[in-house]
Amino acid sequence: MTFEVLLLVLGGFLLGGAWSIWKADSDTEGRTGPQVFFAVVLLVAALLATASAILRL
């Protein structure tokens, strides 16, 4: 397994985590601030990992 493939897998894992947090139900109506913040952070990390893997190919 090359480093590029590992970065692509990591990007997919982080993207799944962001989606999971985004779709998580909460007791309040709508999403909470920390949910949105953490989902955005995971999304940015996923995009960076995927972009760096594509650039290294």
Helices and strands as residue ranges (DSSP letters): H 3-23, H 33-56
